[in-house]
């Protein structure tokens, strides 16, 4: 693989065995659509491997010790790492309006599943499948980021309505936006203190 055309987005995961997994993409003329890659760096043995993918990874999260969930522009894929790399599409069910317009902006793993901030709302993928999390009083369904704090409260970055604080135990939503002192009503990333 020629490394010169590769661009490295923000996606990076590491495991306990000294491996780092990152996504990359390359614009290879005459193609306009980028080709996707999963790059595995083995820090202990000092080598790297490149795996060409049929899509560009927008976001990824560990699903288990041996599989990664990868969000792409048209949905979700599972990348199995053992015994060798294999890819399968994750069926999302009828919760999604139009799969071609379904953008997973951020995935966060929790003890009861994987939270997904999307352009069609907030979802949890757990043992029983994909479930929409309805936020009472929300003015938008386009979410960029989601973070769950140690008390189980969800912090959600929105496209145009500021930051949401949702307490699922009380089913209460609080909004922080320009009216409450934010400089913008678009919150793309949430960075926890600790």
TASUL-V886283 format. One line per field, one symbol per residue. phi: phi as a letter, one per 20 degrees, with the letter a starting at -180 (. if undefined). psi: psi as a letter, one per 40 degrees, with the letter a starting at -180 (. if undefined). A space follows every 50 residues. Layout:
phi=???
psi=???
//
This chain:
phi=.ffgefddfffbccdfendddcebbcedgefeffeecdddddffemcccd cfdebdfeabbfebfcbdedecfdqccddedcfbfbcbfefenefdfcff dedeebccecfdqdecececpdccdcfeoecfeeefnfdbdddebbcdef enfedcedeocmddddeffdlddcdcbgfdoffbeddecddffd
psi=hhedehhhaehhiiieeeihhiiiihhhiehdhiiiihhhhgddefiiih hhieihhdiiihdadeihhhhideahihhheieihihihhheaeehchde ehhhdhhhhideahhhhieeahihhadeahhhhhhheheiehhdihhhae eehhhhhigefahihhhddefhhhhhaddeeidiehhdihhid.
//
